[in-house]
Amino acid sequence: MALQLTRAGFRVTVVERAPVPRPGGQAVDLRGPSREVAERMGLVPGIRDHQLDERGMVFVGDDGRELLRMPAEMFGGNGVVADIEITRGDLNQVLLDAIDAAGGGLDYRYGEWVEGLRQDASGVEVTFASGGDARFDLVVGADGVHSATRRMVFGDEDQFATYLDGYMSFFTVPTPAGIDPHWFAMHSVPGASNVGLRADFDPATSKAVVMIRMPADPALRRDTDAQQRLIRERLAGAGWEAPAILDAMAVTPDFYFDELARIDMPSWSKGRVTLLGDAGYCGSPLSGQGTAMALVGAYVLAGELAATPDDPAGALARYEEILRPFVAEAQKLPPGGLRSMTPKSRLGIRAGRVVSKLMMSRLLQPVMAKAMTKTEIYSLPEYASAPVAE
């Protein structure tokens, strides 16, 4: 959003709590409308330079033996692994490079965050953690599923969050010997858990993915020791590469763990404060559409603001009207949600594998491909006032 607004002549301040741009992160994909946004914004060449060489998904047993292989081109390229995959950190760097090339009045503040918001009819007074206030015409909260902006302006998270029966963890590990780094390998573990390894830009490292189905446990929030202890318990005796993944987890530089939750709000805007991406309409990683919603949402919001810079209220109303149909589809979870991905018993794991094989059959592939393109019929608006990079 900052990129398009800068290109349209706005003065933009970006507040980032991290002290520096954060590298790495889990792989995200571009498909359908989000890919079209990237093309219109001139980001695709940079994305291609950092694109992961990930060719599909493979399911493995306790001994590492391949049980099922799902190439990326299956289901018309709309399966779990898409044609364009890139780490979150690399996508962020592509955007930063484009912002630098755009020039203009962008003020990027690292190691900073907002501690107070007071708005009136003409703007928002912002209090920063470092001290001091500043006044802005509009504040956009793009601060994630546990958004502090949302809490300050709209109320507690509990009003808007729906727990989706589990937790996910991502972190970087050394690529184990014998692992094909071009395939997203996934191993189901009895007890409603699974563990996977997927490609990183550097073949020497991989991204570990852990999913755990269980009732919500508030004690896990912000307690890394408790989170890692839970993962060790769930993956004890799991076989495959689980021991190496657990060893690496203790020293990984980028351990991430959070509950799976959906955010539903009756409105994304209040006065001159609005929400973007996970802060306003998180679908959880289970939807596979988080990056798509953020990119498409940012493009629409920037385009509407640029279309009527003197009428932010009208722009925010149009942003919501235009984007709601896309978000409604993008937030939908695969059939069965997390339960279908994390069977409790070995019998359930085998049954899930049989279902997957049926989905991959010539008879059902066209049906599944159609079901996986739920957001691709969305008609992305054109915005002449937010110029596309050459």
Secondary structure, DSSP 8 states (H G I E B T S, - for coil): -HHHHHHTT--EEEEESSSS------EEEE-HHHHHHHHHTT-HHHHHHH-----EEEEE-TT--EEEEEETTGGGGTSSS-SEEEEHHHHHHHHHHHHHHH-SSEEEEET--EEEEEEETTEEEEEETTS-EEEES-EEE---TT-HHHHHHH--GGGTEEEEEEEEEEEEEE--TT--TTEEEEEEETTTEEEEEEE-SSTTEEEEEEEEE----GGGTT-HHHHHHHHHHHHTT--TTHHHHHHHHTT-TT-EEEEEEEE--S-SEETTEEE-THHHH---GGGS-HHHHHHHHHHHHHHHHHH-TT-HHHHHHHHHHHHHHHHHHHT---TTHHHHHS-SSHHHHHHHHHHHHHHTSTTTHHHHHHHTTTTTT------TTS----
